[in-house]
Amino acid sequence: MICESAREVSLQRKYQNQKLRYSAQKKDQSVDVDFTD
């Protein structure tokens, strides 16, 4: 049970990191269009 919640927390963190990176990319889109990850 503790393991499960910890995994969920890490997943949420990863998701938020992706969202932050995505928004940052969208901001830079006007400057540099080509993004390859």
Secondary structure, 3 states (H helix, E strand, C coil): CHHHHHHHHHHHHHHHHHHHHHHHHHHHCCCCCCCCC
